[in-house]
Amino acid sequence: MNEKHFELTENFKINIFWIKLFQIKCTKKILFAEVGDLGGWIESEKNISGDAWVYGDAQVYGNADYCCFQSFGSTNRITTVFREESNKLKIVCGCFSGTLEEFTEQVKETHGDNKFSKEYFAIIEVIKILFEL
């Protein structure tokens, strides 16, 4: 059994669904975080498995279905994908937040056919596979 790589901190907030979420702190170096790094917000330890890490203001609760991609695009952003309660996917990447279709259009508009566009379109294909679209 894998040793846990995070702990729940005393920092908490209540989200818009009135769910209490705790900020996580890295306790064991992993690919995505160093010991002491503060992460995002989770409802319980059951919301993270394997070497997963939750970043920034990301919130994971309930029966979460999500994935993260790190160090892509022109500014090495973190791209997070999660399934909302409505069963639709939401993509958060830098200041972008929207659907997979909106993300696809934003990538085309912002990057055209450059190297970063190709990276993002590879991510989009992986998303489609992971979420069985």
PyMOL commands that set and color helices and strands:
alter all, ss='L'
color gray80, all
select helices_A, chain A and resi 45-47+100-111+115-130
alter helices_A, ss='H'
color red, helices_A
select strands_A, chain A and resi 6-14+20-26+38-42+59-60+66-72+77-83+89-93+96-98
alter strands_A, ss='S'
color yellow, strands_A
deselect
rebuild
show_as cartoon
